Structure formats: C-alpha cells, structure tokens
C-alpha cells in the first residue's frame, strides 16, 4: 500500500499537538476537573455551549456526565444548551442570535453552577454573552479554546478556568478537545467515585 503524504502529515501533526497538550495542560486539566467536581458536590449543574462542530463535543461531554463515561455510576446533572434545536432556532428567529446561550443561562443557571464554553475560533458574540450571563448569575466558567488568547479569555474571573490549546486550527482542535473531554470525564469519575 502506498504511503499517503497527506495522511502521514495529518497524523504526525496530531501527535505533535497532542504531545504538546500532554506536556502543558495536565495541571490545568486537574484543576478544571476539581472545579467540575466542586460544582457537582455543591448541588450545582454543568451547562455547556459551543458553536458549529464544537457543539458535538459539548453534547458528548454532557452525555459523559449525564449518562456515564467509562463505568456505571449515578447520573450527574449536565446539559448542553446547543442540544435543543427548537429553542435555539426560536431565539435565532427573533433576531437574537447573540443571545442563543445567554438567554438560556439566565433562565436556567443559578449561583454555584458551572458553564463550560468550547471555543474553536475564539470570536463568537453569543459565547461572550453566555459567559457574561454566567457571571451575572454567580456561575463559574470553564473555557476550552483552540487559541491561547481570544476575546473570551478577557472575560475570565479569578475563580474561572481556561484550557487553551497551542494556537491550532478548528480542525486540529476538534481531536485535541476530544482527548481533553475524555480526560476530564475520567478525572471527574475518579474524583467522585474512585477507579
């Protein structure tokens, strides 16, 4: 079978980026997992939002918490704000695209909840408004971003968390986000229920 330069380059790039993330983010991932666990132990819920393809990762992470990740255990309160297409389209229909998530955060969020925001390109007004709404509700925020410095990072408060990738494209970010979401899911399960 002939070696494909495109495939070789694709996998080599992924392995290089994954190695960089593994070297730079373990401490931040552990701290972020602690924040999720603290939220859950204090009767809070984890709300998630993302745009485009990143929304599939928000749904996957939410499902890992709500149903299970790698072991049977009690369900954990988590929801993806981008999962309800009817609500999403109704808010957009009313010319409120920038409020697609913030409106839901204001209605459903409460003090002590956590908002997870997955940002693959970093310049989304609706994600920025969601973060602002979360802070208005005294919620903490966890950002997973494909870039080190984005508009959303300027909104972080002291008790918030950020897991920033080493300035990768949205396509590169998707596989790295999946690794991070799996790692966070495993850490949360371990911290709450043991191995």
C-alpha positions as CSV (number, residue, x, y, z in Angstrom):
1,X,0.0,0.0,0.0
2,X,1.4,3.4,-1.0
3,X,2.2,5.8,1.8
4,X,0.0,8.9,1.6
5,X,1.9,12.1,2.4
6,X,-1.4,13.8,3.4
7,X,-2.3,11.0,5.9
8,X,1.3,10.9,7.3
9,X,1.2,14.7,7.7
10,X,-2.2,14.6,9.3
11,X,-1.3,12.0,12.0
12,X,2.2,13.5,12.6
13,X,0.6,16.9,13.2
14,X,-2.0,15.5,15.5
15,X,0.6,13.5,17.5
16,X,2.8,16.6,17.8
17,X,-0.1,18.8,19.0
18,X,-1.3,16.0,21.4
19,X,2.2,15.7,22.9
20,X,2.3,19.5,23.4
21,X,-1.0,19.5,25.2
22,X,0.0,16.5,27.3
23,X,3.1,18.4,28.4
24,X,1.5,21.7,29.1
25,X,-2.1,21.2,30.3
26,X,-2.2,18.3,32.9
27,X,-2.2,20.6,35.9
28,X,-4.9,22.9,34.4
29,X,-7.0,19.9,33.5
30,X,-6.8,18.5,37.0
31,X,-7.7,21.9,38.4
32,X,-10.6,22.2,35.9
33,X,-11.8,18.7,36.9
34,X,-11.7,19.8,40.6
35,X,-13.9,22.8,39.6
36,X,-16.4,20.4,38.0
37,X,-16.4,18.1,41.0
38,X,-16.9,21.0,43.4
39,X,-19.8,22.2,41.4
40,X,-21.5,18.8,41.5
41,X,-20.8,18.2,45.2
42,X,-22.4,21.5,46.0
43,X,-25.6,20.6,44.1
44,X,-24.7,22.6,41.1
45,X,-25.1,21.6,37.4
46,X,-22.8,21.8,34.5
47,X,-24.1,23.7,31.5
48,X,-22.3,23.7,28.2
49,X,-22.3,25.7,25.0
50,X,-20.4,25.8,21.7
51,X,-20.9,26.8,18.1
52,X,-20.7,24.7,15.0
53,X,-18.8,21.4,15.1
54,X,-17.6,22.2,18.6
55,X,-21.2,21.7,19.7
56,X,-20.9,18.0,19.1
57,X,-18.1,17.9,21.7
58,X,-20.3,19.9,24.1
59,X,-23.0,17.3,23.6
60,X,-20.6,14.4,24.0
61,X,-19.2,15.9,27.3
62,X,-22.7,16.5,28.6
63,X,-23.6,12.9,27.8
64,X,-20.5,11.6,29.5
65,X,-21.6,13.3,32.7
66,X,-25.3,12.8,32.5
67,X,-25.2,9.1,31.5
68,X,-21.7,7.6,32.0
69,X,-18.2,7.7,30.7
70,X,-16.2,4.5,31.4
71,X,-18.1,3.0,34.3
72,X,-21.6,2.6,35.6
73,X,-22.3,5.3,38.2
74,X,-25.0,7.7,39.2
75,X,-26.1,10.3,36.7
76,X,-24.5,13.8,37.0
77,X,-26.5,17.0,36.3
78,X,-25.2,18.3,32.9
79,X,-26.9,19.9,29.9
80,X,-25.8,21.1,26.5
81,X,-27.5,24.4,25.7
82,X,-27.0,23.8,22.0
83,X,-28.8,20.4,22.0
84,X,-32.4,21.8,21.8
85,X,-32.7,22.8,18.2
86,X,-36.2,24.2,18.7
87,X,-35.2,26.6,21.4
88,X,-32.0,27.6,19.5
89,X,-33.9,28.3,16.3
90,X,-36.7,30.2,18.1
91,X,-34.2,32.5,19.7
92,X,-32.4,33.0,16.4
93,X,-35.8,33.6,14.6
94,X,-36.4,36.5,16.9
95,X,-33.1,38.1,15.7
96,X,-31.4,37.2,18.9
97,X,-28.5,35.0,17.7
98,X,-26.1,36.6,20.1
99,X,-28.5,35.6,22.9
100,X,-28.8,31.9,21.9
101,X,-27.0,30.8,25.0
102,X,-27.1,33.8,27.4
103,X,-30.9,33.7,27.4
104,X,-30.8,30.1,28.5
105,X,-28.1,30.7,31.1
106,X,-30.2,33.5,32.6
107,X,-33.3,31.3,32.7
108,X,-31.7,28.0,33.9
109,X,-28.5,28.9,35.6
110,X,-28.0,29.6,39.2
111,X,-25.3,30.5,41.6
112,X,-22.9,27.6,42.0
113,X,-23.4,26.2,38.5
114,X,-20.6,25.9,36.0
115,X,-20.7,27.0,32.4
116,X,-18.3,25.1,30.0
117,X,-17.7,27.0,26.8
118,X,-15.9,25.3,23.9
119,X,-14.4,27.8,21.5
120,X,-12.8,26.6,18.3
121,X,-12.1,30.0,16.8
122,X,-12.5,32.5,19.6
123,X,-14.6,35.3,18.2
124,X,-18.3,34.5,18.9
125,X,-20.5,37.1,20.3
126,X,-23.1,34.5,21.5
127,X,-20.4,32.7,23.6
128,X,-19.1,36.0,25.0
129,X,-22.7,36.9,26.1
130,X,-23.1,33.4,27.6
131,X,-20.0,34.0,29.8
132,X,-21.3,37.4,30.8
133,X,-24.7,35.9,31.7
134,X,-23.0,33.2,33.8
135,X,-21.0,35.7,35.7
136,X,-24.2,37.7,36.3
137,X,-25.7,34.6,37.8
138,X,-22.6,34.0,40.0
139,X,-21.7,30.9,38.0
140,X,-18.1,29.9,37.3
141,X,-16.8,29.4,33.8
142,X,-14.5,26.8,32.2
143,X,-13.3,27.7,28.7
144,X,-11.8,25.1,26.3
145,X,-10.2,27.2,23.5
146,X,-8.2,26.5,20.3
147,X,-6.2,29.6,20.8
148,X,-4.1,31.0,23.7
149,X,-5.6,34.5,23.6
150,X,-9.1,35.1,22.4
151,X,-12.0,37.5,23.1
152,X,-13.4,35.1,25.7
153,X,-10.2,35.0,27.8
154,X,-10.5,38.6,28.7
155,X,-13.8,37.8,30.5
156,X,-12.3,35.2,32.9
157,X,-12.6,35.9,36.5
158,X,-10.3,34.6,39.3
159,X,-12.4,31.5,40.0
160,X,-12.8,30.6,36.3
161,X,-10.7,28.0,34.4
162,X,-9.2,28.0,30.9
163,X,-7.7,25.2,28.9
164,X,-6.1,26.8,25.9
165,X,-4.6,24.8,23.1
166,X,-1.3,25.9,21.5
167,X,-2.9,28.1,18.8
168,X,-4.4,25.4,16.5
169,X,-7.0,25.5,13.7
170,X,-10.6,24.4,14.5
171,X,-10.0,21.1,12.6
172,X,-6.8,20.4,14.7
173,X,-8.7,21.5,17.8
174,X,-11.5,19.0,17.4
175,X,-9.4,15.9,18.1
176,X,-7.5,17.6,20.9
177,X,-10.7,18.8,22.5
178,X,-12.0,15.2,22.4
179,X,-8.9,14.0,24.3
180,X,-9.3,16.7,26.8
181,X,-13.0,16.0,27.3
182,X,-12.3,12.3,27.8
183,X,-9.5,13.2,30.3
184,X,-11.8,15.5,32.2
185,X,-14.6,12.9,32.2
186,X,-12.2,10.3,33.6
187,X,-10.9,12.6,36.2
188,X,-14.4,13.6,37.4
189,X,-15.4,10.0,37.6
190,X,-12.2,9.1,39.5
191,X,-12.5,12.0,41.9
192,X,-16.2,11.3,42.6
193,X,-16.4,7.5,42.5
194,X,-12.9,6.1,42.5
195,X,-11.3,4.0,39.9
